Amino acid sequence: MQSSSTAYDAIVVGAGFYGAAIAIYLARQRGMSRVLLVEREGALMQRASYTNQARVHNGYHYPRSFTTAYRSRINLPRFVQDWPQVVRQDFTKLYAIARRNSKVTARQFERFCRDIGARIDKASPALHGLFEPRLIEDVFTVEEYVFDTTLLAAWAKKELSESGVEIRLETSVKRILAGPDRSVTACMAAKASTEEAITCRYLFNCTYAALNQFGGDFPGTRSPLKHEITEMALVQLPAALKGLGVTVMDGPFFSVMPFPARRLHTLSHVRYTPHLHWNDESNLNPYDRLDAYDRQTRVDRMLRDVARYMPAIAQARYADSLFEVKTILTKNEGDDGRPILFEKHENIPGCYSVLGGKIDNIYDVIEKLDSECFDLLPIAAMAGQST
């Protein structure tokens, strides 16, 4: 293992949206002149930041978790204001409430939306007519948007460059070590290269599903995690459903959402989107498990069930599927809440782990970072302190 003579103020591991946004924040808002962003893929935002519904939540999704819903409601206008170039609003979003097996009634859903201050209106008869009335209690038009991940990645690339953040792609961090004088050492290697130890004052672990896949002194997160291999089907909608996004709540649950990066729609289903689930283990990398998984699509079963509620979707054309690992906090499995995980690791001062379940959680992360006191040591004091 080679020891680097270069020390950084901060190393951010994982170049999804969270990792990129944190690296930019550290450079621009916290005055860190040497920030390194490390990513195992060959480009920015190639994993969970891309392979998701691309939904900018406004709270409707979380009637069983008021805190998550309210935070989304507060954060949506901020996200639209800060990233207008990536947000798409040119579609009509519908939420429909199932008559049977739903965990929320239409009346309860209306009251919940008004409690969090989210706009909700009765859908027109024409829109209502798209649904099977024996299975759907009511249909509402709401205010919810999507984002284009390719445009978001382009923004990140430009901002990182202008902020002076160094980026290393196709590079994996293997071990995290506690160094002298409260420094942190990240042992990393590019493909087919010798492992290199690089010292920093602060390290931010933003690897999503791989949060606990490090050796060395890294203790793992205190909050237990659960992983799922999920399938997001990409479909082309028939003419009757053009210009729509649809979510059916909150038992026989499915969503059909615009996916701007591919000019298609994602189709997800509570029963068929999760293919496999397991509790997090430090010696079982979720991405290795995904790579080994036989990716057989379940889109036929998704379409058959969704067509019972919304018959026109039977004419949709299947294009592709996005398979990815979805990671949540085990404690929120029952209420669908999506708080951030923000942990400081006491045995490695300066080391943080960050996990967010939704894109608008970034504001909750920034609030946490704003409250942190970053005491930057002179770079020269840390150089050559790798273990």
N, C-alpha and C positions, 0 to 999 in steps of 0.2 A: 504494500500500500504506500502510495506517495503522499507526502505531506505538503500542502500548499503553503506558500509564503504570503498568500493574499488573504486578508481577513475582511469580512463584510459586516456592516451594521446589522443586516438582516438577511436571512435566507427564507424564501417562501417555497414550500414544496407542494406542487400541484398547480397547474396553469389552467384550471377551469375559471369560471367567472369570479368565484370567490378569491382564489389565489391571485388572479390578475388584479382585481380591484383592491385587495389588501396591499399588494406590492406598490401599486400606484399611490395609494393613500400614504404608505410609509414614506415614500420618496417626496411627495408633494406637500402633505399636511404635517408630517412629523420630522421633516428635515434630515432624513437618512440619505446620505450621499452615495452609499454603496449598498445596493439591494440586488440580490440574486434570486431569480425565479427559475425553478427547476421543474421540468416536465418529462415524464417517461414517454409520452406520445411525440409524434413528429410535428405537431402544430398546437396552437392554443385551442382550448375549448372543444376537445374531440370526444369527451366521454359524457358524463351525466349532464353537463351544461348544454350538450347538443341533443342527446337522445332522450328527450322528454317531451311533454306536451307543449312546451313553449308558452305556457299560460302565465299571464300576469294576474295574479289572484286579487280579488276585491272582497274576499271574506265569505262569499256564498258557499264555498266548498266545505265549510267547517262549522255546521250548526251544533256539533257536539263539543266544540272547543272554542269558547267565546274569546279567549285571549288570542289564539291564533287568528281567528276571524277578524277581530278588531285591529290587530297589528297589520294585517293585509289591507284592511280598509284605509288605514292611515298611510301606509307605504305606497299604495298604487299611484296616487297623484304625484308623489315625489319621484317615483320611477319614470313616469310618463314625462315629467318635466326635465329630468336629468338625461334621459336617453330617448328623446323624441324620434330620432332617426331610425331606431330599431323597432319601435312599437307600431303595431297595426291595429287600427280601430274600424276598418272598413267592412265590418260584418255584423250581423245581428246575433246576439247571444241569448239563447233560451235555456232556462232551467225548468224542468218538468218534474212533478212529484208523482211517484208511483202510488197506485191505490193499495197494493198489497206488499207486505213485508218491508215497508219503508219505516225507517226509524224516526221520520219526521213527517207530519201532515202538512198539507198546503197552508193551513192557517198558522201552524207553528212556524213554518218557513217564512211566511210574510212577516210575522211578528219578530222573528230573529233578525231579518234583514233591516227592519226599521230600528231595532235596538242598536245595531252597529252603524246605522246611518248609511246603508247601501241602497242605491236606487233599485226599485222593483216595481214593475207594472204588469197588469194582466196582458197576456198576449192577444193579438187580434184573432178573430175567428178563423182566418185563413191559416195562420200559424198553428193555432190549436188543432186545426183539421189535419195536420201532418201526423198526429198521434192517435193511437188506438184508445178511444174513450173508456173502454172497459178496463184498461190497465193503467191509464194516466188520470190522476185526480184533477190536476190543474197545470197550466203552463204560464210562465212569466218571461218577460223580456227584462234583461239586466244589463249592467255595465261591467264588462270584463273584456280584456284584451289579450293579444299574443305578441311575441317578439320574434325577430329574425336573428337566430344565433350567429349566422354568418356575418351579419352586419355588426353584431355585438363583438365578435372576435376581431373584426377589422378595427373597431374603435379601440379595443384593448391593445392591439399591436401598435397602433399609432401612439396611444397615450404612454405605453411602456417605453417606447423609443424616446419620446419627448421628455419623459421623466428621468431618463438615464438608467433605467432598470436593465441589468444584464440578464439575458435569457439563455438557458441551456436546455435544448430539446433532446429527446431520445436519451435521457439521463435519469437514472433511478437512484434514489437515496436508499442505502441498505441498512445503515446503522446511525443512531443518534447518541452522542456521548456528552456527558457533562465534563466541561473543561475547567482549567484553573481560572481564578478571578471572575467567576460567574459567566464564563464564555460557554459556547455550545459548539460542538464539532459535528458536522454532517459528513458521513462517509458515503461517497457517491461514485457511480461509474456510468459512463456512456457505453453503448453497445460495443462489445469486444474490446473494451479498454480496461486499463488498470484502475483499480479503485483509488480514489483520491479523497483525502481528508481536508475539509475546508472549515475554517473557524469563523464564527459569527457571534455577535452579542445576543441576537434574538433569532429564534427559528419558529416559523408558523407552518404547522402541519395542516394542509388543506387538501388532503388526498381523498376525501369523501369515503368511498367504500374501503380504502386501504389505510385508514387512520391508524390501525394497530399492527401494521405489517413491517415493523422496524425492529432490528436487533439492538445490541448495545445496552445503554442505560434507560432506554425509553420504557416507561412503565405501563403504557396502554391507557386508554381513557377510563375514568371512573364510571361513566355512564355506560351500561350495556347496550350493544348495538344488535340489530337484526338486519339481515340481507335478504333480498329477493332477486332472482333473475326474472326480468320482466320483458314482455313483448309489446311494443307499440307498433300496431299495424298502420301502414300508410295506404290511404285509399283515395280514389278520385270519386267525388260525390256525383250523383245524378242531378239533372237540371232542377228538379223539384226542391233540392236541398242546397243549391248553390247560394253562397253568401251567408251561410248560417254556421253557428257553433252551437252544439247541443250538449247539455248534461242532464241526465236523469238521476234523481236522488231517491232515497239514501239507503238503499238495501239492494234492489236489483240495479246496481249502479253502473252506468257507462258514460263515456264522453266522446264526442266527435268535435275536434278542434282544428282550425286552420293551422297549417305547419308551413310558415312562409319560406323557410330555408329550402324546401323541396316543391313548393307550390302545390301541395297536396293537403289532405287532412289526416290527423292521427285518429285512430280508433282504439280506445282502451275499454276494458271490461273487468269489473271487480272479480269475476270468476276465472277468466281466461288470460288476463294480462300477467298475473303472477304464475310463473312456471315452476319455481322451486324456491324454498326459503330455508334459512338456517340461522342459528345464533352465531355471532362473531367469534372466531377463534384466531389467536395470534399466529398460528402456524398454518393457516389456510387462507391464502390470498384470494379474495373474492374474484379478482380479475382473472386469475389462473383458472378458477372454476368456471367462469363464463367462457373463457377460451376453449375449454374442453367440452362445453355443453353442446349437445346435438340440437340445433336450432330449427325445430319443426314448428311451422306456424300453426296457430289456432284460429286464424282469421275466419275460416268457414263457420266455426262454432260461435265466434263473436257476432258475425253478421246474421246468423240465423236467430240468435236470441234478441239482438237489437231490433230486427225487423218485426218482432212481435209487438214492440212498442211504437216503432216508427217505420211503417211498411215500405216507404220509398227507398230506404237504404238497401233493400235487397238488390237494387240495380247498381250499387256502387261497384267500382272496379278496383281490385286489389293490385297494388304496385310493389310493395316491399314491406319489410318489417325491421324495426330497430330493436335489437336486443341489448339490454344493459343491466347492470346491478343497481338496484335501488336500496338505499340504506336509511333506516330510521332509528330513533331511540326506542328501545324496547318498551319503555314506560308509556309511550304514546300509541302503542299498537291498538288499544281499545277505544281511544277517543278521537283518533285522526288528527291530533294536534301536531304542529310542526314548529316547535321552538328551535332556536339555534342551540348547538352545543358549543360552548366556549370554555375551555379548561386550560388552566395553567398547571404545569407539572412541577410540583415542589422539589422533586429530587433532581430536576434539571432546570434551575432558574433561567428564565428567558425563553423557555420552550412552551408553545401554545398549540392546542389542537382546536380546530374550528370545523363545524359541520352545520350546514343550513339545508333545510328541506325545500325551500322555495326561493326563487330569484330575489324577491323583495326582502328576504331576510337579511340582505346585505346591509340595510340600514340598522338593524339590530346589532350586527357585527361591528359596524363603525361606531355605534354608541358605546359598545364595550371597549373598543380600542381608544376612543376619546378619553375614557376614564383611567387608562393605564399610564403610569409614569415611566417613560423610557429614558433611562440614564445611560447615554451612549459613552462608552469608553473610547479613548483615542485609538484609532486603527492600529497605530504602531505598537500599542501596549498588548494587542492580541496577536499580532503577526507571529507566526512560528510556534504558537501554543497548541497545535494539533496533537492529539494523543495517538 
